[in-house]
Amino acid sequence: MSLVRRTYITFAMLIVVWILTWTLKVYVLDSRFAWLTTSLGGFAFWTAIKVIAWILPALWLVRVSGREVRDVFNPAGLHV
């Protein structure tokens, strides 16, 4: 499977996961776990979801592209 196709599939899955997570939180989790409705609880929940739904797939895509994370964050080729 090509990298472009994997990227599009990953992005589509990310959007679906994000919508499902938001729906689950609003309609199920908030009523069962009151701490999720607090500022700190909401922050912790969404931070964890962002790492799982955004960061991990991005790191995976970088890996399957054959690049290193260092290369992605240093597109000008600067040697630090």
C-alpha beads as a LAMMPS data file, in Angstrom:
LAMMPS data file: protein, C-alpha beads

80 atoms
79 bonds

1 atom types
1 bond types

-500.0 500.0 xlo xhi
-500.0 500.0 ylo yhi
-500.0 500.0 zlo zhi

Masses

1 110.0

Atoms # bond

1 1 1 0.000 0.000 0.000
2 1 1 1.386 3.425 -0.888
3 1 1 2.282 6.006 1.711
4 1 1 -0.249 8.455 0.271
5 1 1 -3.046 5.908 0.619
6 1 1 -1.972 5.059 4.185
7 1 1 -1.952 8.761 5.024
8 1 1 -5.476 9.318 3.693
9 1 1 -6.798 6.226 5.481
10 1 1 -5.086 7.270 8.713
11 1 1 -6.524 10.777 8.458
12 1 1 -10.044 9.451 7.808
13 1 1 -9.738 7.067 10.757
14 1 1 -8.471 9.905 12.933
15 1 1 -11.546 12.003 12.145
16 1 1 -13.872 9.070 12.876
17 1 1 -12.081 8.281 16.148
18 1 1 -12.223 11.944 17.180
19 1 1 -15.974 12.197 16.508
20 1 1 -16.694 8.900 18.269
21 1 1 -14.558 9.883 21.254
22 1 1 -16.298 13.239 21.586
23 1 1 -19.719 11.578 21.312
24 1 1 -18.782 8.919 23.871
25 1 1 -17.466 11.541 26.288
26 1 1 -20.477 13.837 26.033
27 1 1 -23.209 11.210 26.100
28 1 1 -21.729 8.457 28.269
29 1 1 -18.554 9.271 30.174
30 1 1 -19.506 12.724 31.493
31 1 1 -22.578 11.312 33.244
32 1 1 -20.652 8.409 34.770
33 1 1 -17.437 10.176 35.762
34 1 1 -18.032 13.645 37.184
35 1 1 -14.318 14.450 37.224
36 1 1 -14.342 14.468 33.391
37 1 1 -16.537 17.557 33.498
38 1 1 -13.958 19.469 35.562
39 1 1 -11.298 21.594 33.953
40 1 1 -8.468 19.292 35.019
41 1 1 -10.398 16.125 34.135
42 1 1 -11.310 17.400 30.689
43 1 1 -7.750 18.546 30.081
44 1 1 -6.303 15.168 31.107
45 1 1 -8.859 13.247 29.020
46 1 1 -8.373 15.287 25.845
47 1 1 -4.601 15.338 26.223
48 1 1 -4.542 11.528 26.429
49 1 1 -6.877 11.240 23.443
50 1 1 -4.749 13.662 21.415
51 1 1 -1.650 11.569 22.067
52 1 1 -3.480 8.364 21.118
53 1 1 -5.438 9.696 18.136
54 1 1 -3.018 12.275 16.680
55 1 1 0.550 11.742 17.854
56 1 1 0.846 7.939 17.663
57 1 1 -0.574 7.715 14.111
58 1 1 1.695 10.585 13.023
59 1 1 4.743 8.817 14.423
60 1 1 3.656 5.608 12.690
61 1 1 3.308 7.432 9.352
62 1 1 6.778 8.935 9.764
63 1 1 8.149 5.462 10.464
64 1 1 6.495 3.810 7.450
65 1 1 7.718 6.666 5.244
66 1 1 11.285 5.654 6.023
67 1 1 12.089 9.000 7.629
68 1 1 13.056 9.838 11.161
69 1 1 11.141 12.206 13.416
70 1 1 14.274 14.339 13.597
71 1 1 14.159 14.768 9.796
72 1 1 10.506 15.779 9.879
73 1 1 11.080 18.508 12.451
74 1 1 14.183 19.745 10.660
75 1 1 13.046 20.144 7.018
76 1 1 15.747 22.699 6.169
77 1 1 18.428 20.121 6.909
78 1 1 20.017 22.203 9.647
79 1 1 22.471 20.262 11.748
80 1 1 21.715 20.912 15.378

Bonds

1 1 1 2
2 1 2 3
3 1 3 4
4 1 4 5
5 1 5 6
6 1 6 7
7 1 7 8
8 1 8 9
9 1 9 10
10 1 10 11
11 1 11 12
12 1 12 13
13 1 13 14
14 1 14 15
15 1 15 16
16 1 16 17
17 1 17 18
18 1 18 19
19 1 19 20
20 1 20 21
21 1 21 22
22 1 22 23
23 1 23 24
24 1 24 25
25 1 25 26
26 1 26 27
27 1 27 28
28 1 28 29
29 1 29 30
30 1 30 31
31 1 31 32
32 1 32 33
33 1 33 34
34 1 34 35
35 1 35 36
36 1 36 37
37 1 37 38
38 1 38 39
39 1 39 40
40 1 40 41
41 1 41 42
42 1 42 43
43 1 43 44
44 1 44 45
45 1 45 46
46 1 46 47
47 1 47 48
48 1 48 49
49 1 49 50
50 1 50 51
51 1 51 52
52 1 52 53
53 1 53 54
54 1 54 55
55 1 55 56
56 1 56 57
57 1 57 58
58 1 58 59
59 1 59 60
60 1 60 61
61 1 61 62
62 1 62 63
63 1 63 64
64 1 64 65
65 1 65 66
66 1 66 67
67 1 67 68
68 1 68 69
69 1 69 70
70 1 70 71
71 1 71 72
72 1 72 73
73 1 73 74
74 1 74 75
75 1 75 76
76 1 76 77
77 1 77 78
78 1 78 79
79 1 79 80
